[in-house]
Every structure is written in structure tokens, then in C-alpha cells.
Amino acid sequence: MNTRNFLIIVIYILGSVASYAQPNLLNAKIPEEIGLKSAAQLISDNDKPLEYGYVDDRDVLMGKTVWEIIDLSERINFPLYFPVDTANIGSDRRSLYDVLTKAIRNGEITEVYSDSYFNTKKTFKDIQMSLSKITATELGKEQFNNGNPAAKNLENLDNLIKDDNKVEIDKLIKEGYVDKQDLTAQDVTQYKIKGYWYFDKRQSELKYRLLGICPVTPDVYTMNSDEKDYIELFWVFFPSSRDVLHEAKAFNDKNSAMPVSFDQILNSRHFNAVIYQEENVYGDRTIVSYMKDNAQNQLLESERVKEKIRNFEEDMWNY
């Protein structure tokens, strides 16, 4: 990231410190008053994410689409992962996974797709069966086979899950006829992102634009096994989700009075990622498809792709 963009982000963050700090913390007389905002604070908090500038197609001298993996086990990526347990902390702190799934459930994020090319749209009902594992217990199977009317819905269990029929599912859980296990933020191991590197000839600099983000989780039906199958849960078209991610704040380990929004973290690339795919003549094949069984060579190939993009900018200033 160049110095100019970095300074813009820093000034934008510092100018919004008052809205990020936990409101009324030092003035509260009882715990219930913590988090309450005055009318003036609500007005000042009515901000929007920093808008992208318009880029004419004729100004793009070079462009390259790449796909990357963000490994959540790396310390620099922890703000995207934690907190995984929100029972004992403030309600305004959530992991990126919780923010995305809640916004999709509430209809705040609608541009959700099944792949990184954004061809097939998905609704929350479409991904519902991937978020929860609901299986009949031995007791439930026994009662169903014995013709117990209370267990007759086990025959339509898949439809109850697909329709998100919480009333009937909760009845079966209460009777002990089914077990339910949900994917949580703790189960997210990686994020896949799709972005576009381009050289803006008008401003003479290399820039990056994030296009999509996807949580990678175990398949709910293999999450308790020794060999888990990992799946792309859904792809979110990033520009359509910026308002939601701007409102959601990540924890700032250096200064808890100034948390940073997920939109700022992702746009400023304040994370570590490894390229696993680039657009190419071979149908955008992945690195692992032609660098098999050699993790070191895969990392070297990822760096080669990265350097190829960087070298274009450097070559612009060679005479």
C-alpha cells in the first residue's frame, strides 16, 4: 500500500475515534448505561465507508485478478477470527463470520453467490443446511419406528432444515429425538478472497480492489471426524457488503478505544494472505493443480505471481 493511501486511512480512523470508543463507559453510573449514546453522538456516528473513486476502463493500463487464502491461525489475521465466544463480552463485538452470516440472515447482505465468479446467487435458505447438522438420535429413530406421533416429523427432517422451521425442530430437540450442531466462528479456518490488481495510469500507481470474500469451514457432516472435508460456504460480493462491514468493528490490540472496522482492515489489506490462483490461459487453474505434493514449490509459485504484479509497476519507472 502506498504512502498516500495509508495516510488517508489513518486520518479517516483518527477522525472517527469518538464514534469507535465504547460510548458512555466513563460516565455510566450503572452497567446498563454503558453503550448508550447521546443524540449528538448518534448524529456524528452516521458515517459511511470511504467511497471508491471512479476508475475509467481506459485508465487501467494493466490488470490481474488473483485469488488468495487468509489463514486465520496467523496472529496478524486474528482480528478477523476472534471473538469466537461472545457470551461474556459486549454485544457489539463479533467475528467476521458472525457479522456476515447475521447480515445474510437479516437480508442486509443480498449479493451472496455459490462461486467466486458470482454466477449463481444463494439465499440464506440455500446455505442453511450447510450451517447446521441436525440428525435423528437413537431414541428418535426408535420412537419413529414405533409410530409415535411426536416423532413423525423425522420423516420430513430435511425439509424442516431447508425451510428453517425452528418451531418443529426445537420440539424434536426438546423431546430428545434429534441432535443439532451448528457451525460457529470457531470452525472457520480460512477466508478466500478474490481481488483485482491494476495499474492506474492517471495516478501512476498500482492499486488493489477487493471483489469477493468467502469463509472456509468444515462440512458439518464431517466436522467431528478425523478427516474433515472443507468447503467454500458462500461468496459475498464485497462492494455490496461495505456498509455492513463498516458498522462492524474489530478489536484493536494496541488501543481498545479505537477499534477498526472490518471494511478498513480488508480494504487496507491489514492481513496476510497467500495467492492460490490467478487468471490465466489455462482456465484460471489453481497453483496446487500444477504444483502437486510440494508445499514449498506452491509457496514459491505464489510469490512468483506476486512479484510479477509488483514488477510491472517497477518497470514503469525504468528508462
Buried (B, 14 or more C-beta within 10 A) or exposed (E): EEEEBEEEBEEBBEEBEEBBBBBBEEEBEEEEEBBEEEEEBEEEBEEEBBEEEEBEEEEBBBEBBBBBBBBBEBEEBBBBBBBBEBEEEEEEBBBBBBBBBBBBBEEBBBBBBBBBEBEEEBEBEBBBBBBBBBBBBEBBBEBBEEEBEEBEBBEEBEEBBEEBBEEBBEBBBEBEBBEEBEBBBEBBBBBBBBBBBBBBEEEEBBBBBBBBBBBBBBBBBBBEEEEBEBBBBBBBBBEEBBEBBBBBBBBBEEEEEBBBBBBBBBBBBBBEBBBBBBBEEEEBEBBBEEBEEEEEEBBEBBEEBBEEBEEBBEEBEEE
